[in-house]
Amino acid sequence: MKTMKLGDQIKRVSEKDADRMRKEGWNYCPKSEWKEKVRAFQKPKEEPTEKKKGKGNPKGKAKKNK
């Protein structure tokens, strides 16, 4: 997979398509740019939830009384 950019449009394409697009005027760009500008918007944002406190022993085992 390659990341290609033309103007402000960014796409992830296969190696085969990247060669064709390069001839059409597209340029390679870093994958990190795609992650920030494209993929981040497509993911649904999860609302932060409150963490629940665990009960008892943190290892998950009950204490043995002697």
C-alpha positions as a Markdown table, in Angstrom:
| # | Residue | x | y | z |
|---|---|---|---|---|
| 1 | Met | 0.0 | 0.0 | 0.0 |
| 2 | Lys | 1.1 | 3.5 | -0.8 |
| 3 | Thr | -0.2 | 6.9 | 0.3 |
| 4 | Met | -0.8 | 9.3 | -2.6 |
| 5 | Lys | -1.7 | 13.0 | -2.5 |
| 6 | Leu | -3.2 | 15.4 | -5.1 |
| 7 | Gly | -3.9 | 18.8 | -3.8 |
| 8 | Asp | -5.7 | 18.3 | -0.5 |
| 9 | Gln | -7.0 | 14.8 | -1.5 |
| 10 | Ile | -5.2 | 11.9 | 0.1 |
| 11 | Lys | -5.7 | 8.2 | -0.7 |
| 12 | Arg | -4.2 | 4.8 | 0.3 |
| 13 | Val | -3.8 | 2.7 | -2.8 |
| 14 | Ser | -2.1 | -0.6 | -3.9 |
| 15 | Glu | 1.4 | -0.6 | -5.5 |
| 16 | Lys | -0.1 | -1.2 | -8.9 |
| 17 | Asp | -2.5 | 1.8 | -8.6 |
| 18 | Ala | 0.2 | 4.0 | -7.2 |
| 19 | Asp | 2.3 | 3.6 | -10.4 |
| 20 | Arg | -0.7 | 4.6 | -12.5 |
| 21 | Met | -1.6 | 7.6 | -10.3 |
| 22 | Arg | 2.0 | 8.8 | -10.2 |
| 23 | Lys | 1.8 | 9.2 | -14.0 |
| 24 | Glu | -1.5 | 11.1 | -13.6 |
| 25 | Gly | 0.1 | 13.8 | -11.4 |
| 26 | Trp | -0.3 | 12.3 | -7.9 |
| 27 | Asn | 2.6 | 12.5 | -5.5 |
| 28 | Tyr | 3.7 | 10.2 | -2.7 |
| 29 | Cys | 3.1 | 11.4 | 0.9 |
| 30 | Pro | 3.8 | 10.0 | 4.4 |
| 31 | Lys | 1.4 | 7.6 | 5.9 |
| 32 | Ser | 1.3 | 9.7 | 9.0 |
| 33 | Glu | -0.3 | 12.5 | 7.0 |
| 34 | Trp | -3.1 | 10.2 | 5.9 |
| 35 | Lys | -3.5 | 9.0 | 9.5 |
| 36 | Glu | -3.9 | 12.5 | 10.8 |
| 37 | Lys | -6.1 | 14.0 | 8.1 |
| 38 | Val | -8.2 | 11.1 | 6.7 |
| 39 | Arg | -8.3 | 8.2 | 9.1 |
| 40 | Ala | -8.9 | 10.3 | 12.2 |
| 41 | Phe | -12.1 | 11.7 | 10.8 |
| 42 | Gln | -13.5 | 8.4 | 9.7 |
| 43 | Lys | -13.2 | 6.8 | 13.2 |
| 44 | Pro | -16.2 | 7.5 | 15.4 |
| 45 | Lys | -15.1 | 9.3 | 18.5 |
| 46 | Glu | -15.9 | 7.4 | 21.7 |
| 47 | Glu | -17.0 | 9.4 | 24.6 |
| 48 | Pro | -14.8 | 8.9 | 27.7 |
| 49 | Thr | -16.3 | 6.7 | 30.3 |
| 50 | Glu | -15.6 | 6.7 | 34.0 |
| 51 | Lys | -13.3 | 3.9 | 35.1 |
| 52 | Lys | -14.8 | 1.7 | 37.7 |
| 53 | Lys | -12.7 | 0.9 | 40.7 |
| 54 | Gly | -11.9 | -2.7 | 41.2 |
| 55 | Lys | -13.0 | -4.4 | 44.4 |
| 56 | Gly | -10.9 | -6.7 | 46.5 |
| 57 | Asn | -7.4 | -7.9 | 45.8 |
| 58 | Pro | -5.8 | -6.3 | 42.7 |
| 59 | Lys | -4.4 | -9.7 | 41.7 |
| 60 | Gly | -7.9 | -11.1 | 41.5 |
| 61 | Lys | -7.3 | -13.8 | 44.1 |
| 62 | Ala | -9.0 | -14.0 | 47.5 |
| 63 | Lys | -6.8 | -13.7 | 50.5 |
| 64 | Lys | -6.5 | -16.8 | 52.6 |
| 65 | Asn | -6.9 | -16.5 | 56.3 |
| 66 | Lys | -4.7 | -18.7 | 58.5 |
